[in-house]
């Protein structure tokens, strides 16, 4: 095989391995305050 074909195959292999590599990203969940408070139950017609 010619050098250019080997180079293209090598770059394709490197790109494939890099695309399939595991990515360890830390996920952070932040608790936010509620936007509004639910109204309290005061009776049927009040």
PDB file with SEQRES, HELIX, SHEET and CRYST1 records, atoms N, CA, C and O in Angstrom:
SEQRES   1 A   46  UNK UNK UNK UNK UNK UNK UNK UNK UNK UNK UNK UNK UNK          
SEQRES   2 A   46  UNK UNK UNK UNK UNK UNK UNK UNK UNK UNK UNK UNK UNK          
SEQRES   3 A   46  UNK UNK UNK UNK UNK UNK UNK UNK UNK UNK UNK UNK UNK          
SEQRES   4 A   46  UNK UNK UNK UNK UNK UNK UNK                                  
HELIX    1 AA1 UNK A    3  UNK A   20  1                                  18    
CRYST1    1.000    1.000    1.000  90.00  90.00  90.00 P 1           1          
ATOM      1  N   UNK A   1       0.851  -1.195   0.000  1.00  0.00           N  
ATOM      2  CA  UNK A   1       0.000   0.000   0.000  1.00  0.00           C  
ATOM      3  C   UNK A   1       0.886   1.245   0.000  1.00  0.00           C  
ATOM      4  O   UNK A   1       2.009   1.229   0.505  1.00  0.00           O  
ATOM      5  N   UNK A   2       0.373   2.287  -0.559  1.00  0.00           N  
ATOM      6  CA  UNK A   2       1.160   3.508  -0.626  1.00  0.00           C  
ATOM      7  C   UNK A   2       1.138   4.236   0.717  1.00  0.00           C  
ATOM      8  O   UNK A   2       0.318   3.936   1.584  1.00  0.00           O  
ATOM      9  N   UNK A   3       2.025   5.171   0.871  1.00  0.00           N  
ATOM     10  CA  UNK A   3       2.131   5.920   2.127  1.00  0.00           C  
ATOM     11  C   UNK A   3       0.867   6.725   2.415  1.00  0.00           C  
ATOM     12  O   UNK A   3       0.434   6.819   3.563  1.00  0.00           O  
ATOM     13  N   UNK A   4       0.282   7.297   1.382  1.00  0.00           N  
ATOM     14  CA  UNK A   4      -0.897   8.139   1.603  1.00  0.00           C  
ATOM     15  C   UNK A   4      -2.084   7.307   2.100  1.00  0.00           C  
ATOM     16  O   UNK A   4      -2.850   7.771   2.944  1.00  0.00           O  
ATOM     17  N   UNK A   5      -2.241   6.092   1.588  1.00  0.00           N  
ATOM     18  CA  UNK A   5      -3.339   5.230   2.048  1.00  0.00           C  
ATOM     19  C   UNK A   5      -3.100   4.834   3.505  1.00  0.00           C  
ATOM     20  O   UNK A   5      -4.036   4.842   4.304  1.00  0.00           O  
ATOM     21  N   UNK A   6      -1.875   4.492   3.857  1.00  0.00           N  
ATOM     22  CA  UNK A   6      -1.554   4.145   5.245  1.00  0.00           C  
ATOM     23  C   UNK A   6      -1.794   5.325   6.174  1.00  0.00           C  
ATOM     24  O   UNK A   6      -2.290   5.149   7.287  1.00  0.00           O  
ATOM     25  N   UNK A   7      -1.447   6.521   5.727  1.00  0.00           N  
ATOM     26  CA  UNK A   7      -1.642   7.724   6.535  1.00  0.00           C  
ATOM     27  C   UNK A   7      -3.126   7.981   6.766  1.00  0.00           C  
ATOM     28  O   UNK A   7      -3.538   8.296   7.882  1.00  0.00           O  
ATOM     29  N   UNK A   8      -3.926   7.847   5.715  1.00  0.00           N  
ATOM     30  CA  UNK A   8      -5.364   8.064   5.843  1.00  0.00           C  
ATOM     31  C   UNK A   8      -5.974   7.029   6.772  1.00  0.00           C  
ATOM     32  O   UNK A   8      -6.810   7.379   7.606  1.00  0.00           O  
ATOM     33  N   UNK A   9      -5.584   5.764   6.654  1.00  0.00           N  
ATOM     34  CA  UNK A   9      -6.102   4.717   7.535  1.00  0.00           C  
ATOM     35  C   UNK A   9      -5.682   4.950   8.986  1.00  0.00           C  
ATOM     36  O   UNK A   9      -6.476   4.737   9.902  1.00  0.00           O  
ATOM     37  N   UNK A  10      -4.443   5.386   9.199  1.00  0.00           N  
ATOM     38  CA  UNK A  10      -3.970   5.647  10.557  1.00  0.00           C  
ATOM     39  C   UNK A  10      -4.737   6.810  11.183  1.00  0.00           C  
ATOM     40  O   UNK A  10      -5.123   6.738  12.349  1.00  0.00           O  
ATOM     41  N   UNK A  11      -4.961   7.879  10.420  1.00  0.00           N  
ATOM     42  CA  UNK A  11      -5.713   9.012  10.946  1.00  0.00           C  
ATOM     43  C   UNK A  11      -7.166   8.619  11.229  1.00  0.00           C  
ATOM     44  O   UNK A  11      -7.749   9.068  12.216  1.00  0.00           O  
ATOM     45  N   UNK A  12      -7.746   7.790  10.372  1.00  0.00           N  
ATOM     46  CA  UNK A  12      -9.107   7.316  10.608  1.00  0.00           C  
ATOM     47  C   UNK A  12      -9.200   6.468  11.860  1.00  0.00           C  
ATOM     48  O   UNK A  12     -10.167   6.574  12.615  1.00  0.00           O  
ATOM     49  N   UNK A  13      -8.194   5.621  12.087  1.00  0.00           N  
ATOM     50  CA  UNK A  13      -8.174   4.784  13.293  1.00  0.00           C  
ATOM     51  C   UNK A  13      -8.050   5.648  14.538  1.00  0.00           C  
ATOM     52  O   UNK A  13      -8.743   5.411  15.527  1.00  0.00           O  
ATOM     53  N   UNK A  14      -7.176   6.646  14.502  1.00  0.00           N  
ATOM     54  CA  UNK A  14      -7.003   7.539  15.649  1.00  0.00           C  
ATOM     55  C   UNK A  14      -8.291   8.317  15.920  1.00  0.00           C  
ATOM     56  O   UNK A  14      -8.683   8.478  17.076  1.00  0.00           O  
ATOM     57  N   UNK A  15      -8.943   8.793  14.881  1.00  0.00           N  
ATOM     58  CA  UNK A  15     -10.186   9.534  15.049  1.00  0.00           C  
ATOM     59  C   UNK A  15     -11.277   8.632  15.615  1.00  0.00           C  
ATOM     60  O   UNK A  15     -12.058   9.069  16.460  1.00  0.00           O  
ATOM     61  N   UNK A  16     -11.343   7.393  15.167  1.00  0.00           N  
ATOM     62  CA  UNK A  16     -12.340   6.452  15.683  1.00  0.00           C  
ATOM     63  C   UNK A  16     -12.129   6.134  17.144  1.00  0.00           C  
ATOM     64  O   UNK A  16     -13.085   6.084  17.917  1.00  0.00           O  
ATOM     65  N   UNK A  17     -10.882   5.918  17.531  1.00  0.00           N  
ATOM     66  CA  UNK A  17     -10.586   5.638  18.937  1.00  0.00           C  
ATOM     67  C   UNK A  17     -10.897   6.847  19.803  1.00  0.00           C  
ATOM     68  O   UNK A  17     -11.428   6.702  20.904  1.00  0.00           O  
ATOM     69  N   UNK A  18     -10.573   8.031  19.321  1.00  0.00           N  
ATOM     70  CA  UNK A  18     -10.845   9.241  20.090  1.00  0.00           C  
ATOM     71  C   UNK A  18     -12.342   9.474  20.234  1.00  0.00           C  
ATOM     72  O   UNK A  18     -12.793   9.950  21.276  1.00  0.00           O  
ATOM     73  N   UNK A  19     -13.122   9.146  19.205  1.00  0.00           N  
ATOM     74  CA  UNK A  19     -14.567   9.348  19.272  1.00  0.00           C  
ATOM     75  C   UNK A  19     -15.228   8.364  20.229  1.00  0.00           C  
ATOM     76  O   UNK A  19     -16.241   8.689  20.849  1.00  0.00           O  
ATOM     77  N   UNK A  20     -14.665   7.164  20.356  1.00  0.00           N  
ATOM     78  CA  UNK A  20     -15.271   6.135  21.207  1.00  0.00           C  
ATOM     79  C   UNK A  20     -14.708   6.123  22.624  1.00  0.00           C  
ATOM     80  O   UNK A  20     -15.160   5.334  23.453  1.00  0.00           O  
ATOM     81  N   UNK A  21     -13.738   6.974  22.917  1.00  0.00           N  
ATOM     82  CA  UNK A  21     -13.128   6.988  24.248  1.00  0.00           C  
ATOM     83  C   UNK A  21     -14.138   7.445  25.282  1.00  0.00           C  
ATOM     84  O   UNK A  21     -15.019   8.257  24.997  1.00  0.00           O  
ATOM     85  N   UNK A  22     -13.997   6.911  26.492  1.00  0.00           N  
ATOM     86  CA  UNK A  22     -14.906   7.299  27.571  1.00  0.00           C  
ATOM     87  C   UNK A  22     -14.600   8.719  28.008  1.00  0.00           C  
ATOM     88  O   UNK A  22     -13.444   9.129  28.108  1.00  0.00           O  
ATOM     89  N   UNK A  23     -15.676   9.461  28.266  1.00  0.00           N  
ATOM     90  CA  UNK A  23     -15.528  10.821  28.766  1.00  0.00           C  
ATOM     91  C   UNK A  23     -16.080  10.853  30.179  1.00  0.00           C  
ATOM     92  O   UNK A  23     -17.266  10.597  30.391  1.00  0.00           O  
ATOM     93  N   UNK A  24     -15.240  11.161  31.135  1.00  0.00           N  
ATOM     94  CA  UNK A  24     -15.658  11.218  32.530  1.00  0.00           C  
ATOM     95  C   UNK A  24     -15.947  12.667  32.891  1.00  0.00           C  
ATOM     96  O   UNK A  24     -15.066  13.398  33.344  1.00  0.00           O  
ATOM     97  N   UNK A  25     -17.203  13.073  32.681  1.00  0.00           N  
ATOM     98  CA  UNK A  25     -17.608  14.427  33.015  1.00  0.00           C  
ATOM     99  C   UNK A  25     -18.392  14.393  34.315  1.00  0.00           C  
ATOM    100  O   UNK A  25     -19.292  13.572  34.494  1.00  0.00           O  
ATOM    101  N   UNK A  26     -18.039  15.293  35.217  1.00  0.00           N  
ATOM    102  CA  UNK A  26     -18.714  15.355  36.509  1.00  0.00           C  
ATOM    103  C   UNK A  26     -20.031  16.100  36.352  1.00  0.00           C  
ATOM    104  O   UNK A  26     -20.072  17.204  35.810  1.00  0.00           O  
ATOM    105  N   UNK A  27     -21.097  15.487  36.827  1.00  0.00           N  
ATOM    106  CA  UNK A  27     -22.425  16.085  36.737  1.00  0.00           C  
ATOM    107  C   UNK A  27     -22.787  16.615  38.112  1.00  0.00           C  
ATOM    108  O   UNK A  27     -22.738  15.877  39.096  1.00  0.00           O  
ATOM    109  N   UNK A  28     -23.154  17.902  38.189  1.00  0.00           N  
ATOM    110  CA  UNK A  28     -23.486  18.536  39.460  1.00  0.00           C  
ATOM    111  C   UNK A  28     -24.939  18.998  39.399  1.00  0.00           C  
ATOM    112  O   UNK A  28     -25.336  19.715  38.481  1.00  0.00           O  
ATOM    113  N   UNK A  29     -25.723  18.578  40.386  1.00  0.00           N  
ATOM    114  CA  UNK A  29     -27.109  19.000  40.492  1.00  0.00           C  
ATOM    115  C   UNK A  29     -27.209  20.050  41.590  1.00  0.00           C  
ATOM    116  O   UNK A  29     -26.725  19.845  42.704  1.00  0.00           O  
ATOM    117  N   UNK A  30     -27.841  21.178  41.268  1.00  0.00           N  
ATOM    118  CA  UNK A  30     -27.971  22.267  42.226  1.00  0.00           C  
ATOM    119  C   UNK A  30     -29.444  22.422  42.564  1.00  0.00           C  
ATOM    120  O   UNK A  30     -30.278  22.583  41.673  1.00  0.00           O  
ATOM    121  N   UNK A  31     -29.766  22.373  43.861  1.00  0.00           N  
ATOM    122  CA  UNK A  31     -31.141  22.586  44.304  1.00  0.00           C  
ATOM    123  C   UNK A  31     -31.416  24.081  44.348  1.00  0.00           C  
ATOM    124  O   UNK A  31     -30.706  24.838  45.010  1.00  0.00           O  
ATOM    125  N   UNK A  32     -32.447  24.492  43.639  1.00  0.00           N  
ATOM    126  CA  UNK A  32     -32.806  25.905  43.628  1.00  0.00           C  
ATOM    127  C   UNK A  32     -34.049  26.122  44.478  1.00  0.00           C  
ATOM    128  O   UNK A  32     -34.828  25.195  44.700  1.00  0.00           O  
ATOM    129  N   UNK A  33     -34.232  27.347  44.950  1.00  0.00           N  
ATOM    130  CA  UNK A  33     -35.395  27.687  45.757  1.00  0.00           C  
ATOM    131  C   UNK A  33     -36.637  27.679  44.863  1.00  0.00           C  
ATOM    132  O   UNK A  33     -36.546  28.005  43.680  1.00  0.00           O  
ATOM    133  N   UNK A  34     -37.785  27.313  45.412  1.00  0.00           N  
ATOM    134  CA  UNK A  34     -38.998  27.322  44.592  1.00  0.00           C  
ATOM    135  C   UNK A  34     -39.364  28.751  44.169  1.00  0.00           C  
ATOM    136  O   UNK A  34     -39.099  29.708  44.896  1.00  0.00           O  
ATOM    137  N   UNK A  35     -39.961  28.878  43.013  1.00  0.00           N  
ATOM    138  CA  UNK A  35     -40.294  30.195  42.484  1.00  0.00           C  
ATOM    139  C   UNK A  35     -41.428  30.816  43.285  1.00  0.00           C  
ATOM    140  O   UNK A  35     -41.390  32.007  43.594  1.00  0.00           O  
ATOM    141  N   UNK A  36     -42.441  30.017  43.624  1.00  0.00           N  
ATOM    142  CA  UNK A  36     -43.552  30.537  44.414  1.00  0.00           C  
ATOM    143  C   UNK A  36     -43.998  29.463  45.397  1.00  0.00           C  
ATOM    144  O   UNK A  36     -43.736  28.276  45.202  1.00  0.00           O  
ATOM    145  N   UNK A  37     -44.666  29.889  46.437  1.00  0.00           N  
ATOM    146  CA  UNK A  37     -45.134  28.973  47.470  1.00  0.00           C  
ATOM    147  C   UNK A  37     -46.594  28.634  47.188  1.00  0.00           C  
ATOM    148  O   UNK A  37     -47.386  29.507  46.833  1.00  0.00           O  
ATOM    149  N   UNK A  38     -46.943  27.352  47.349  1.00  0.00           N  
ATOM    150  CA  UNK A  38     -48.332  26.963  47.128  1.00  0.00           C  
ATOM    151  C   UNK A  38     -49.229  27.584  48.184  1.00  0.00           C  
ATOM    152  O   UNK A  38     -48.842  27.675  49.349  1.00  0.00           O  
ATOM    153  N   UNK A  39     -50.421  28.011  47.793  1.00  0.00           N  
ATOM    154  CA  UNK A  39     -51.335  28.598  48.794  1.00  0.00           C  
ATOM    155  C   UNK A  39     -51.821  27.534  49.774  1.00  0.00           C  
ATOM    156  O   UNK A  39     -52.037  26.377  49.411  1.00  0.00           O  
ATOM    157  N   UNK A  40     -51.986  27.954  51.012  1.00  0.00           N  
ATOM    158  CA  UNK A  40     -52.438  27.037  52.058  1.00  0.00           C  
ATOM    159  C   UNK A  40     -53.949  26.824  51.932  1.00  0.00           C  
ATOM    160  O   UNK A  40     -54.673  27.727  51.512  1.00  0.00           O  
ATOM    161  N   UNK A  41     -54.419  25.635  52.296  1.00  0.00           N  
ATOM    162  CA  UNK A  41     -55.838  25.326  52.238  1.00  0.00           C  
ATOM    163  C   UNK A  41     -56.515  25.995  53.425  1.00  0.00           C  
ATOM    164  O   UNK A  41     -56.166  25.732  54.576  1.00  0.00           O  
ATOM    165  N   UNK A  42     -57.498  26.872  53.139  1.00  0.00           N  
ATOM    166  CA  UNK A  42     -58.159  27.626  54.225  1.00  0.00           C  
ATOM    167  C   UNK A  42     -59.628  27.245  54.362  1.00  0.00           C  
ATOM    168  O   UNK A  42     -60.297  27.762  55.256  1.00  0.00           O  
ATOM    169  N   UNK A  43     -60.139  26.398  53.549  1.00  0.00           N  
ATOM    170  CA  UNK A  43     -61.546  26.029  53.612  1.00  0.00           C  
ATOM    171  C   UNK A  43     -62.114  26.004  52.214  1.00  0.00           C  
ATOM    172  O   UNK A  43     -61.444  26.387  51.255  1.00  0.00           O  
ATOM    173  N   UNK A  44     -63.363  25.547  52.093  1.00  0.00           N  
ATOM    174  CA  UNK A  44     -63.931  25.360  50.773  1.00  0.00           C  
ATOM    175  C   UNK A  44     -64.218  26.694  50.089  1.00  0.00           C  
ATOM    176  O   UNK A  44     -63.903  26.837  48.908  1.00  0.00           O  
ATOM    177  N   UNK A  45     -64.805  27.684  50.782  1.00  0.00           N  
ATOM    178  CA  UNK A  45     -65.240  28.919  50.131  1.00  0.00           C  
ATOM    179  C   UNK A  45     -64.526  30.158  50.638  1.00  0.00           C  
ATOM    180  O   UNK A  45     -65.003  31.264  50.385  1.00  0.00           O  
ATOM    181  N   UNK A  46     -63.427  30.035  51.328  1.00  0.00           N  
ATOM    182  CA  UNK A  46     -62.766  31.214  51.857  1.00  0.00           C  
ATOM    183  C   UNK A  46     -61.773  31.761  50.892  1.00  0.00           C  
ATOM    184  O   UNK A  46     -61.119  32.764  51.181  1.00  0.00           O  
TER     185      UNK A  46                                                      
END                                                                             
